[in-house]
């Protein structure tokens, strides 16, 4: 005989597992600060690489003008401007990545807790069913 409550619990657990990506379950294996720090470091590395690549492409495209039209103090002032822009971009990146990944971590943690709660209910249901069979 099919028990309706058991089917509801199993369906809820299966849907929760299906909705959540594999990343959700991996996320909660970290402490919150470690997860957020790791993701922020990845974002910083990505922004640094992208900024350096775009700056190199820009410099190569304007190499002739940079070598002929600008003096050394002008080039240093330009480099200082690029450095300030990079630091500002880095600050914004760290701030946004901390906000986003903190939110993702806590949301994933709540989702996994709900999933585990359904599994516990199902386990209790099976134990009760097994106990009833023995009697």
C-alpha positions in Angstrom: 0.0 0.0 0.0 1.3 3.4 -0.9 1.5 5.9 1.9 0.6 9.4 0.8 2.7 11.2 3.4 5.7 9.1 2.5 5.3 10.0 -1.2 5.0 13.7 -0.4 8.2 13.7 1.7 10.1 11.7 -1.0 8.8 14.1 -3.7 9.8 17.2 -1.7 13.3 15.8 -1.1 13.7 14.8 -4.7 12.5 18.2 -6.0 14.8 20.0 -3.5 17.8 17.9 -4.7 16.9 18.4 -8.4 16.5 22.2 -8.0 19.8 22.6 -6.2 22.9 22.4 -8.3 25.8 20.3 -7.3 27.5 23.6 -6.2 24.9 24.1 -3.5 26.0 20.9 -1.8 29.6 21.7 -2.2 29.2 25.2 -0.9 28.0 24.2 2.6 31.1 22.0 3.0 33.0 25.2 3.6 32.9 27.6 6.5 31.1 30.8 5.4 34.2 33.0 5.7 36.3 30.5 3.8 33.8 30.2 1.0 33.4 33.9 0.6 37.2 34.6 0.8 37.9 31.9 -1.8 35.3 33.3 -4.2 36.5 36.9 -3.6 40.1 35.8 -4.4 39.0 34.1 -7.6 37.2 37.3 -8.6 40.3 39.5 -7.8 42.4 37.2 -9.9 39.9 37.3 -12.8 39.7 41.1 -12.6 43.4 41.5 -12.5 44.0 39.3 -15.5 41.3 41.0 -17.5 42.5 44.5 -16.6 46.1 43.6 -17.5 45.0 42.0 -20.8 42.8 45.0 -21.7 45.5 47.4 -20.7 48.1 45.5 -22.8 45.8 45.5 -25.8 45.1 49.2 -25.4 48.9 50.0 -25.1 49.8 47.9 -28.1 47.2 49.6 -30.2 48.5 53.0 -29.2 52.2 52.1 -29.0 53.3 54.5 -31.7 51.5 57.5 -30.0 52.7 56.5 -26.6 56.4 56.5 -27.7 56.3 59.6 -29.8 53.7 62.0 -28.3 54.2 61.6 -24.6 57.2 62.4 -22.4 58.3 60.2 -19.5 56.5 62.2 -16.8 53.3 62.1 -18.9 53.7 58.3 -19.1 54.1 58.0 -15.3 51.1 60.2 -14.7 49.1 58.0 -17.1 50.4 54.8 -15.3 49.3 56.4 -12.0 45.8 57.0 -13.4 45.6 53.4 -14.6 46.8 52.2 -11.2 44.1 54.3 -9.4 41.5 53.0 -11.8 42.7 49.4 -11.2 42.5 49.8 -7.4 39.1 51.3 -7.6 37.9 48.5 -9.8 39.5 46.0 -7.4 37.7 47.6 -4.4 34.4 47.4 -6.2 35.0 43.8 -7.2 35.8 42.7 -3.7 32.8 44.5 -2.2 30.4 43.1 -4.7 31.8 39.6 -4.6 31.6 39.5 -0.8 28.0 40.6 -1.0 27.0 38.2 -3.7 28.8 35.1 -2.3 27.7 35.7 1.3 24.2 35.8 0.0 24.7 32.6 -2.1 26.3 30.8 0.9 23.5 31.5 3.3 20.8 30.7 0.7 22.6 27.4 -0.1 22.9 26.6 3.6 19.1 27.1 4.1 18.3 25.0 1.1 20.5 22.1 2.3 19.0 22.4 5.8 15.5 22.0 4.3 16.7 19.1 2.2 18.2 17.4 5.2 15.0 18.0 7.2 13.0 16.2 4.5 15.5 13.3 4.7 15.2 13.1 8.4 11.4 13.0 8.2 11.7 10.3 5.7 14.1 8.4 7.9 11.8 8.7 10.9 8.9 7.5 8.7 10.9 4.4 7.6 11.9 3.6 11.2 8.3 3.9 12.3 7.1 1.7 9.4 9.8 -0.9 10.2 8.8 -0.8 13.9 5.1 -1.3 12.9 6.0 -4.3 10.8 7.9 -6.0 13.6 4.9 -5.7 15.9 
